[in-house]
Amino acid sequence: MSDIVSPDQDAADAAQLAALGYKPRLTRALGLWSNFAVGFTYLSPLVGVYSVFDYGLATGGPAFFWTIPVVLLGQGLVLLTFAEVASQYPLAGGIYQWAKRLIGPKYAWLSGWMYTWALLVTIASVAYPIATYAGPLLGYQVNHWSTVITCVVVILFSAVINLLGVRRLAFVANIGVFAEVVGTLVLGGYLLFFHHKQPVSVVMHTFDAGGSGGYLGAFLGSCLFAVWIFYGFEACGDIAEEVKDPSRKVPRAMGMTLGVGAVATVVLTLGLILAVPNFGAVISGRSADPLGDVLAASLGTVGSKFALALIVVGFVSCTLAIQAAATRLVYSYARDGVIVGAKWLSKLHPTFHMPPAATAVTAVIPSAFAFLPSATVTRIITFSVVGIYIGFQSVVLASIVGRSRGWKPAGVFTLGRWGWAVNIAALAYGVTAIVVLSIKTPPNGTSFFDHWLVPISVGIVAALGVVYLLVFRPKEQITEEDRADSAAEGSGEAPVATDPPTALTNG
């Protein structure tokens, strides 16, 4: 879906992009709704709740429900920070481009590096469990190889849709929004009104989750549930160069994404919690599939099939949206000439105006993750969440540093005098969340590798990024076909964009 925009607005969008240093090469075809649809299907409360409901309930008991407002408040602060920056710098690649303009190229390169790998892992982590729902729906056995094959097929399908252009992406995203609304609000409301087996007050009880170790640790561990759900709004900014009037619409789409996602998550999560017949069996492990048990008991055979169909559509559209964000990020790096194979990765298809090689990267690498012997949903979800949170906080920190250096937000949306307070509070939340996720998930009692998987894997990815910078010393070399003739000389709003190409290791 696209909005009708005047020729004056088209010219203004092109002039704004030129002021930031680039010629328009991507197709600017999305309106507010389609921008929201991509962000919402990436955030995907349907995927989030169905992926980790069992984990949240088993770890924190029904009181894990309260992780939702805690995380929602923190992510709301991050969203406000992003909306202000995206409004001034509406560029493909989001986090990388924002950090580059707020601090500098070397910092931005490392920020984008962490975020890119987190996105690639997230694509795999969303596609990997689809067989759990597609198998019963389509009648095939769910085992290791059927799970891997389903994962790879979905990723490759998403790559084809992404390669066909942003209008096809928007079309599928809109179908995903329908599946999300029916699968969360309608199904959650149905469970709340017609199949609740518990009183609402049950969300105030823990049912001895955490055992002798106390409940605080169990609650913090269960935060992975809400943290896994409430991001994705940044995808609205990742595709900003394909949105009409992006300085105004991207911040609004971000807010809509988190707001609608919050309502849908609350309704579905509460409906599922109240439909659980025996919390003790879930927490003790006697009920290995509480979500499946709830759906089977509440919906019957036909209703369960319908719910499974919605879930599959939601997972596929979510995979597609995340891959779209990752493709724009890889393209943004390549357009600046700061990664190996930049010329190849930045080349656009003449008809669809999408980069085939960058799309291939975001399909092949996630598909490879599916073949890892230790690929389990909780492991890869935890790494992807922490990696993305590190990328998020790099922008929040960059906003604080930028303000201290005299940056004056100049987009349509600004935080005004609340900017400092929002940025600092968002950073405090994000750092706390990273620490909690790194030490509390998976929960205590697992192997050394599982317990320290997140710090180890994040450290390895960061170290490889530093080595890349030191060895290859990439320089920004925007090609003539990408560089705008009026590259914002003297604009004063984007110092890094107006400088000549510099070595990132000297940023």
C-alpha positions in Angstrom: 0.0 0.0 0.0 1.4 3.4 -0.9 0.2 7.0 -0.1 -0.5 9.6 -2.8 2.3 12.1 -2.5 2.7 15.3 -4.4 5.6 15.9 -6.8 6.8 18.6 -4.4 7.1 15.9 -1.7 9.0 13.6 -4.1 11.4 16.4 -4.8 11.8 17.2 -1.1 12.5 13.5 -0.3 15.2 13.4 -3.1 16.7 16.7 -1.9 16.9 15.4 1.7 18.6 12.2 0.6 21.0 14.3 -1.5 21.8 16.5 1.5 22.8 13.3 3.3 25.1 12.4 0.5 23.3 9.8 -1.7 21.3 9.6 -4.9 17.9 8.0 -4.8 18.3 4.4 -6.2 15.9 2.4 -4.1 12.1 2.5 -5.0 10.4 5.1 -2.8 6.9 3.5 -2.8 5.8 3.0 0.8 3.3 5.0 2.8 2.7 5.1 6.6 0.7 1.9 6.7 3.1 -0.2 4.7 6.0 1.1 6.7 4.1 0.1 9.9 3.3 -3.3 8.4 7.0 -4.1 7.8 7.9 -3.0 11.4 4.9 -4.8 12.9 5.5 -8.1 11.2 9.2 -7.9 12.3 8.2 -7.2 15.9 5.5 -9.9 15.5 3.8 -10.5 18.8 2.4 -13.7 17.2 5.9 -15.1 16.6 7.3 -13.8 19.9 4.6 -15.2 22.1 4.4 -18.6 20.4 8.2 -18.9 20.4 8.9 -18.3 24.0 5.6 -18.6 25.9 6.6 -22.0 27.2 10.0 -20.7 28.3 8.5 -17.7 30.1 5.9 -19.6 31.9 8.2 -22.5 32.9 10.9 -20.0 34.1 8.8 -17.4 35.9 5.4 -18.9 36.5 2.3 -16.9 35.6 3.8 -13.8 37.2 6.2 -13.6 34.2 3.4 -11.6 32.7 4.8 -8.5 34.4 7.9 -8.7 32.3 5.7 -7.1 29.6 5.2 -3.6 31.1 8.8 -3.6 32.4 10.4 -4.2 29.0 7.7 -2.1 27.2 8.7 0.9 29.2 12.4 0.5 28.5 11.9 -0.1 24.8 9.6 2.9 24.6 12.5 5.0 25.7 14.7 3.4 23.0 12.0 3.9 20.4 11.8 7.7 21.2 15.6 7.9 20.8 15.5 6.1 17.5 12.5 8.1 16.2 14.4 11.4 16.8 17.5 10.2 15.0 15.6 8.5 12.2 13.6 11.6 11.5 16.8 13.6 10.8 18.7 10.8 9.1 16.1 8.6 7.2 18.6 6.3 5.5 18.7 2.6 4.5 20.7 0.7 7.1 19.4 2.5 10.1 21.7 1.9 13.0 24.9 2.0 11.0 24.0 5.2 9.3 22.7 6.9 12.5 25.8 6.0 14.5 28.0 7.2 11.6 26.5 10.7 11.7 26.3 11.0 15.5 29.9 9.8 16.3 31.9 8.6 13.4 32.7 5.8 10.9 34.7 3.4 13.0 32.2 3.4 15.8 29.4 3.0 13.3 31.1 0.2 11.5 31.3 -1.8 14.7 27.8 -1.0 15.7 26.5 -2.2 12.4 28.7 -5.2 12.5 27.1 -6.4 15.8 23.6 -5.6 14.6 24.1 -7.3 11.2 25.2 -10.6 12.8 22.4 -10.4 15.3 19.9 -9.9 12.4 21.3 -12.9 10.5 21.0 -15.1 13.6 17.5 -13.7 14.2 16.4 -14.8 10.7 17.4 -18.3 11.5 15.9 -18.2 15.0 12.5 -17.2 13.6 12.5 -19.6 10.7 13.9 -22.6 12.7 10.8 -23.4 14.7 8.3 -23.1 11.9 8.2 -26.8 11.3 6.8 -27.2 14.8 3.6 -25.6 13.5 3.8 -26.4 9.8 4.3 -30.1 10.4 1.0 -30.7 12.2 -0.7 -28.3 9.8 0.5 -30.0 6.6 0.8 -33.5 8.0 4.5 -34.2 7.9 6.6 -35.5 10.8 8.6 -33.0 12.8 12.2 -34.1 13.3 15.6 -32.6 13.0 15.9 -32.8 9.2 12.3 -31.7 8.5 12.9 -28.8 10.8 16.1 -27.8 9.0 14.5 -28.2 5.6 11.5 -26.1 6.5 13.7 -23.4 7.9 15.8 -23.2 4.7 12.8 -23.3 2.4 11.2 -20.4 4.3 14.4 -18.3 4.3 14.9 -18.9 0.5 11.2 -18.0 -0.1 11.6 -14.8 1.8 14.7 -14.0 -0.2 12.8 -14.4 -3.5 10.0 -12.1 -2.2 12.6 -9.5 -1.0 14.4 -9.6 -4.3 11.2 -8.9 -6.2 11.1 -5.4 -4.7 9.6 -3.3 -1.9 6.0 -3.4 -3.2 6.0 -7.3 -2.9 7.5 -7.0 0.5 4.7 -4.6 1.5 2.0 -6.9 0.1 3.2 -9.9 2.1 3.7 -7.7 5.2 0.1 -6.6 5.0 -1.0 -10.3 4.8 1.2 -10.8 7.9 -0.6 -8.0 9.7 -3.9 -9.7 9.1 -2.6 -13.0 10.5 -1.0 -11.1 13.5 -4.3 -9.4 14.4 -6.4 -12.5 14.1 -3.8 -14.7 15.7 -3.3 -12.4 18.7 -6.2 -10.2 19.4 -9.0 -12.5 18.1 -7.5 -15.7 19.5 -6.4 -14.1 22.7 -9.8 -12.5 23.2 -11.5 -15.8 22.5 -9.4 -17.6 25.2 -10.0 -14.8 27.7 -13.8 -14.8 27.3 -14.6 -18.5 26.6 -11.8 -20.7 27.7 -10.2 -19.2 30.8 -9.5 -21.8 33.5 -7.8 -19.4 36.0 -8.8 -16.1 37.5 -7.0 -13.0 36.4 -5.4 -12.8 39.9 -3.2 -15.8 39.0 -0.7 -13.4 37.3 0.2 -12.3 40.8 1.4 -15.8 41.7 4.7 -17.6 41.0 3.8 -21.2 41.8 7.2 -21.6 43.4 9.1 -20.7 40.2 12.8 -20.3 41.0 12.6 -22.8 43.9 15.0 -22.3 46.7 17.0 -19.8 44.7 14.3 -17.2 45.2 12.0 -15.6 42.6 14.0 -12.6 41.5 16.4 -14.6 39.5 13.6 -16.6 37.9 11.7 -13.4 37.0 14.8 -11.8 35.4 15.4 -15.0 33.5 11.8 -14.9 32.2 12.4 -11.4 30.9 13.7 -13.0 27.7 10.0 -13.5 26.8 9.2 -9.8 26.6 12.6 -8.8 25.4 12.3 -11.2 22.4 9.0 -9.6 21.4 9.5 -5.8 21.8 11.9 -4.9 19.1 11.5 -4.7 15.3 10.2 -1.1 15.3 13.7 -0.1 14.0 12.9 -1.9 10.7 10.7 1.1 9.9 13.9 3.1 9.8 16.0 0.5 8.0 13.8 0.9 4.9 13.4 4.7 5.3 14.7 5.4 1.8 11.7 3.5 0.4 9.2 5.5 2.4 7.6 8.7 1.2 8.0 11.7 3.6 10.2 9.5 5.9 11.1 12.2 8.4 7.4 12.4 9.4 6.2 8.9 8.7 9.0 6.7 10.0 8.7 7.9 13.7 4.9 7.5 13.5 5.3 4.0 12.1 7.7 3.1 14.9 5.2 4.3 17.5 2.4 2.4 15.9 4.5 -0.8 15.7 5.3 -0.8 19.4 1.8 0.4 20.5 -0.2 -2.1 18.5 2.4 -4.8 19.4 2.0 -4.1 23.1 -1.8 -4.5 23.0 -1.7 -7.7 21.0 1.0 -9.2 23.3 -1.0 -8.4 26.4 -4.2 -9.9 25.1 -2.7 -13.1 23.7 -0.3 -13.7 26.7 -3.1 -13.1 29.2 -5.5 -15.3 27.3 -2.9 -18.2 27.1 -2.0 -17.9 30.8 -5.6 -18.0 32.0 -6.2 -21.0 29.7 -3.4 -23.2 31.3 -5.1 -25.8 33.5 -2.1 -26.8 35.7 0.8 -24.4 36.4 2.6 -26.8 38.7 2.9 -29.3 35.8 4.4 -26.7 33.5 7.0 -25.4 36.1 8.0 -29.0 37.2 8.4 -30.0 33.5 5.6 -32.6 33.5 3.8 -30.6 30.8 6.5 -30.4 28.1 4.3 -28.4 25.6 1.9 -26.2 27.6 1.1 -24.0 24.6 0.2 -27.0 22.4 -1.9 -28.4 25.3 -3.8 -25.1 25.6 -4.5 -24.8 21.9 -5.7 -28.4 21.6 -7.9 -28.2 24.7 -9.4 -24.8 23.9 -9.8 -24.8 20.1 -10.4 -28.5 19.1 -9.1 -30.0 15.9 -10.5 -27.5 13.4 -9.7 -24.5 15.5 -6.2 -25.7 16.2 -5.6 -26.1 12.4 -6.7 -22.5 11.8 -4.5 -21.2 14.6 -1.6 -23.2 13.2 -2.2 -21.6 9.8 -2.1 -18.1 11.3 1.1 -18.9 13.2 2.8 -20.2 10.1 1.9 -17.1 8.1 3.1 -14.9 11.0 6.4 -16.7 11.2 7.0 -16.5 7.4 6.1 -12.8 7.3 8.3 -12.1 10.3 11.2 -13.9 8.6 10.6 -11.8 5.5 10.6 -8.5 7.4 13.8 -9.3 9.3 15.5 -10.3 6.1 14.4 -7.1 4.5 16.1 -5.1 7.3 19.3 -7.1 7.1 19.4 -6.7 3.3 19.2 -2.9 3.6 21.9 -2.9 6.2 24.3 -5.0 4.1 23.5 -2.8 1.1 24.2 0.3 3.1 27.6 -0.9 4.1 28.3 -1.9 0.5 27.1 1.4 -0.9 29.7 3.1 1.3 32.4 0.7 0.1 33.4 -0.5 3.6 33.0 -4.3 3.3 34.6 -6.9 1.1 32.7 -7.3 -2.2 31.2 -3.9 -1.9 30.7 -3.3 -5.6 29.0 -6.7 -6.0 26.9 -6.3 -2.9 25.7 -2.8 -3.7 24.7 -3.6 -7.3 20.9 -3.3 -7.8 18.7 -5.3 -10.1 17.6 -3.0 -13.0 13.9 -3.9 -12.7 13.3 -4.5 -9.0 15.9 -2.0 -7.6 17.0 -4.5 -5.0 20.6 -5.8 -4.4 20.6 -9.5 -5.4 24.0 -10.3 -3.8 23.1 -8.6 -0.5 19.8 -10.5 -0.5 21.8 -13.7 -1.1 24.0 -13.0 1.9 20.9 -12.6 4.2 19.6 -16.0 2.9 22.7 -18.2 2.7 24.2 -17.3 6.2 21.0 -17.8 8.2 20.4 -21.0 6.3 23.8 -22.3 7.3 23.0 -21.6 11.0 20.1 -24.1 10.7 22.6 -26.9 10.1 24.5 -26.3 13.3 24.2 -29.3 15.7 23.6 -27.1 18.7 20.9 -25.0 17.0 18.2 -24.7 19.6 15.6 -22.0 19.7 16.5 -20.6 23.2 20.2 -20.5 22.4 20.0 -18.6 19.2 17.2 -16.4 20.4 19.3 -15.3 23.4 22.3 -14.4 21.3 20.2 -12.6 18.7 18.4 -10.5 21.4 21.6 -9.5 23.1 23.4 -8.7 19.8 20.5 -6.5 18.7 20.3 -4.8 22.1 24.0 -4.0 21.8 23.3 -2.5 18.4 20.4 -0.5 19.9 22.4 0.8 22.8 25.3 1.9 20.5 22.8 4.3 18.9 21.5 5.5 22.3 25.0 6.1 23.5 25.8 7.8 20.2 22.8 10.2 20.8 24.2 11.1 24.2 27.7 11.6 22.8 26.3 13.6 19.9 24.4 15.9 22.3 27.5 16.5 24.4 29.3 17.5 21.2 26.6 20.0 20.3 24.3 17.9 18.1 20.9 19.6 17.7 18.2 17.2 16.4 16.7 18.8 13.3 14.1 16.3 12.1 10.4 16.7 12.0 10.2 14.7 15.3 12.4 15.8 18.2 12.4 15.2 22.0 13.1 18.8 22.8 14.2 19.4 26.4 13.4 15.8 27.2 16.2 14.5 25.0 18.9 14.1 27.6 16.6 12.4 30.1 15.1 10.0 27.6 18.6 9.0 26.2 20.1 8.5 29.6 17.1 6.4 30.9 17.1 4.4 27.6 20.9 3.6 28.1 20.4 2.6 31.7 17.6 0.2 30.7 19.5 -1.3 27.7 22.7 -1.9 29.6 20.7 -3.6 32.5 18.9 -5.8 30.0 22.1 -6.9 28.3 23.7 -7.8 31.6 20.6 -9.7 32.8 20.2 -11.6 29.6 23.9 -12.5 29.5 23.9 -14.0 32.9 20.3 -15.3 33.5 19.5 -17.0 30.2 19.5 -20.0 29.9 18.8 -20.3 33.6 21.3 -21.5 36.2 22.0 -25.2 36.4 22.8 -25.7 32.7 26.3 -26.5 31.4 29.1 -24.0 31.5 28.8 -23.5 27.7 25.1 -22.8 27.9 25.4 -20.5 30.9 28.1 -18.3 29.3 27.0 -18.8 25.7 25.9 -15.2 25.2 29.0 -13.4 26.6 31.3 -15.8 24.7 29.5 -15.5 21.4 29.1 -11.7 21.6 32.8 -11.4 22.5 33.8 -13.6 19.5 31.6 -11.5 17.0 33.0 -8.2 18.5 36.6 -9.5 18.3 36.2 -10.5 14.7 34.9 -7.1 13.9 37.9 -5.4 15.5 40.2 -7.8 13.6 38.5 -6.9 10.3 39.0 -3.2 10.9 42.7 -3.6 11.8 43.5 -6.0 8.9 41.4 -4.6 6.1 41.3 -0.9 7.2 38.2 -0.2 5.1 37.8 3.3 3.6 34.5 4.9 2.7 34.4 5.0 -1.1 30.9 5.9 -2.3 30.6 5.2 -6.0 29.6 8.0 -8.4 26.2 6.3 -9.1 25.4 6.5 -5.3 27.1 9.8 -4.4 24.8 12.8 -4.7 26.3 15.8 -6.6 25.2 18.1 -3.8 26.6 16.1 -1.0 25.4 18.5 1.7 28.4 20.7 1.6 28.1 23.1 4.4 24.8 21.7 5.6 26.1 21.3 9.1 23.7 18.6 10.0 25.8 15.5 9.1 29.5 16.1 9.6 30.6 12.6 8.7 28.5 12.5 5.5 30.1 15.7 4.2 33.7 14.7 4.9 35.8 13.2 2.1 36.4 9.4 2.3 38.3 8.5 5.5 39.8 5.4 6.9 37.4 3.9 9.3 40.2 2.9 11.6 40.9 6.6 12.1 37.3 7.5 12.7 
